[in-house]
Amino acid sequence: MLTLVVRRVVRLLVVLAGVSLVTFAILHVSGDPVSLMMPEAPESDRVVLRLNMGFNDPLALQFVRFMGNTARGNFGNSFFHREPALPLVIARIPTTLLLTVLAMALSLAIAVPVGILSAVRRNSLFDHGATLAVFFGTSMPVFWTGIMLILLFAVQLRVLPVSGWESWGALVLPTFTLATFSTPLLLRIVRSSMLEVINLDYVRTARAKGVSEWFVICRHALINAALPLVTVAGLQFGLLLGGAIVTETVFAVPGVGRLIVGAIRQLDFPIVQAGVFIIALIVVMVNFAVDLLYIWLNPQIRVR
């Protein structure tokens, strides 16, 4: 068990290093932030600023310096906010995590019962309706769903705010928009897993003992069917964090995703690097927790 955990931790560190490398490389070939910081300054002043900021050093040296600072939690100061980048990102993280957790909770609240009913009532009208809803859900981009919901509930019906994060009502549209991204896949996973287990021997034995059907489904079948759901839900949480960037932009939610989008436009390297690193850290930690939960749910993994 300890060896398995150590291996997972090493893999997480490798993933974080790889994400940092890719982010650093993409940013440094995307443009010159000095030109945006000093658009009207003479070229001689820009040359001096590039020299002081270390942009004239070889990229390999810049990356080594960046990784050394990252290991100490120092991503530098934002080029435009003139403040340390990491505190700016951390201040926005709770908003993004709240949006992501609410969207995941809503997705599971819809996907689990609907998936169970679809499996129990296979090939029924309800099952076909759920399948059709899955096709619609997977075909709708997040930004399009958000805009359509704004037009319907905020512009036409005027029952929910268009944007912002000042009230609980402002949570509804962004949460539902983001949930439409993950609900279809989770629903199909629940349905497929339930179809695999509801006709197994131990489920038939429970039925033969006279146990109620829903107790058999929820107590015996769902536990084993939940194993693939746990894995996919962990992966979907990371995808929801990525989708939160688009959702926050559409609904003007003051989260880290919107901060990163603004920083990309301004080529604010420290903000982008800190934001991507923190999001990657959250994703790998969630996947690490899912691995441990899967090991706990499936003792065969511990034996192997």
Buried (B, 14 or more C-beta within 10 A) or exposed (E): EEEBEEEBEEBBEEBBEEBBEEBBEEBBEEEEBBEBBEEEEEEEEBEEBBEEBEBEBEEEEBBEEBEEBBEEEBBBBBBBBEEBBBEBBBEBBEBBBBBBEBBBEBBBEBBBEBBBBBBBEEEEEBBEEBBEBBEEBEEBEBBEBBBEBBEEBBEEEEEBBBBEBEEEEBBBBBBBBBBBBBBBBBBBBBBBBBBBBBEEEEBEEBBEEEBEEEEBBEEBBBEBBBBBBBBBBBBBBBBBBBBBBBBBBBBBBBBBBBBBBBBBEBBBBBBBBBBBBBBBBBBBEBBBEBBBBBBEEBEEEEEE
